[in-house]
Amino acid sequence: MIVWLLSRLILALAAVVRPTSARCPGDLDLRTGIRRDGRFECWPHPVGDPEWDGTWQRPERSVQPAWHLDGRVYCGDTRPVVIDWRTVGCG
């Protein structure tokens, strides 16, 4: 509930300020890229067992947490682009 509320508060603040670039906080990163309207989502890293996951012929046991942070950049006449694995901007 707090993450949802924080996400909505950030979106409301962004609508007033209209940022042209943004970076995912902490250990979050872009999992889905950025949409044409400037919306993006910051997701936490999957949680799993490093002794098991990624080992040859063993199934993945990682679990993607269900929460994420929503964000948006406002680019006007330019296109929103992914700058790196945590940063979006206008290009």
ZIQUIZI-V843534 format. One line per field, one symbol per residue. psi: psi as a letter, one per 20 degrees, with the letter a starting at -180 (. if undefined). A space follows every 10 residues. Layout:
BEGIN
psi: ???
END
This chain:
BEGIN
psi: ghggggghgg hghhhghmqi qqppqcjqro hjbqrhjiqr ppqrqqpaoh igpjqpkpqp jqppqiqrpq rqqoidirqp qpgaiipqap .
END
